[in-house]
Amino acid sequence: MTKAEIVAEISRQTGVEREKALRVVEALMVIIKDKTAEGEDIFLRGFGTFTTKTRAAKVGRLIKENKSVIVPEHKIPYFKPCEDYKAQLA
């Protein structure tokens, strides 16, 4: 499902104009990206949690050059679904 399809479905279900629904969806995405980049977790009850995880530094390989390289510690985005969501997928 694409962002356009999500906006269309929100518009259909709520009766809100597509342009307003699009602004809300885009604002939500910006807030989630900005706040998690700042280290803040986003909890959406009944859905899940958007957060960041820290990946430890490790040794990687450049196969073409037959060389080892150090991959530094870095943060990655992470989503943890709530228990109801997980149960729905089972």
C-alpha positions as CSV (number, residue, x, y, z in Angstrom):
1,M,0.0,0.0,0.0
2,T,1.4,3.4,-0.9
3,K,1.0,6.7,0.8
4,A,-1.5,7.8,-1.8
5,E,-3.6,4.7,-1.1
6,I,-3.4,5.4,2.6
7,V,-4.6,9.0,2.1
8,A,-7.4,7.8,-0.1
9,E,-8.6,5.3,2.5
10,I,-8.4,7.8,5.3
11,S,-10.4,10.2,3.2
12,R,-13.0,7.6,2.4
13,Q,-13.4,6.3,5.9
14,T,-13.5,9.8,7.6
15,G,-15.1,12.0,5.0
16,V,-12.1,14.4,5.2
17,E,-10.9,16.0,2.0
18,R,-7.9,14.2,0.4
19,E,-5.7,17.3,0.7
20,K,-6.3,17.6,4.5
21,A,-5.7,13.8,4.9
22,L,-2.5,14.1,2.9
23,R,-1.3,17.0,5.1
24,V,-2.0,15.0,8.3
25,V,-0.3,11.9,7.0
26,E,2.8,13.8,5.9
27,A,2.9,15.7,9.2
28,L,2.7,12.4,11.1
29,M,5.6,11.0,9.1
30,V,7.7,14.2,9.7
31,I,7.0,14.1,13.4
32,I,8.0,10.4,13.7
33,K,11.2,10.9,11.8
34,D,12.2,14.1,13.7
35,K,11.4,12.8,17.2
36,T,13.1,9.4,16.7
37,A,16.1,11.1,15.2
38,E,16.3,13.2,18.4
39,G,16.2,10.0,20.5
40,E,12.6,10.3,21.6
41,D,10.3,7.2,21.4
42,I,6.8,7.5,19.9
43,F,4.1,5.3,21.5
44,L,0.9,4.7,19.7
45,R,-1.4,2.7,22.0
46,G,-2.9,-0.2,20.2
47,F,-0.4,0.0,17.3
48,G,3.2,0.0,18.5
49,T,6.3,2.0,19.2
50,F,8.7,3.8,16.9
51,T,12.2,4.1,18.4
52,T,15.8,3.9,17.5
53,K,18.3,1.1,18.3
54,T,22.1,1.4,18.5
55,R,24.0,-1.1,16.5
56,A,27.4,-1.9,18.0
57,A,30.6,-1.4,16.0
58,K,31.7,-4.5,14.2
59,V,34.2,-5.8,11.7
60,G,32.9,-6.0,8.1
61,R,34.4,-7.3,4.9
62,L,35.1,-5.7,1.5
63,I,35.0,-8.9,-0.5
64,K,36.2,-7.3,-3.8
65,E,39.3,-5.9,-2.1
66,N,39.7,-8.8,0.3
67,K,39.9,-6.4,3.2
68,S,38.4,-6.0,6.7
69,V,36.9,-2.7,7.7
70,I,35.5,-1.4,10.9
71,V,31.8,-0.5,10.7
72,P,31.3,2.2,13.4
73,E,28.5,2.2,16.0
74,H,25.3,3.7,14.5
75,K,21.6,4.1,15.1
76,I,18.8,2.5,13.1
77,P,15.1,3.1,13.1
78,Y,13.0,0.4,14.7
79,F,9.3,-0.4,15.0
80,K,7.9,-2.7,17.7
81,P,4.3,-3.7,17.2
82,C,1.9,-4.0,20.2
83,E,0.8,-7.4,21.4
84,D,-2.7,-7.0,19.7
85,Y,-1.0,-6.2,16.4
86,K,1.3,-9.2,16.7
87,A,-1.7,-11.5,17.6
88,Q,-3.6,-10.3,14.5
89,L,-0.7,-11.3,12.3
90,A,-0.4,-14.8,13.8
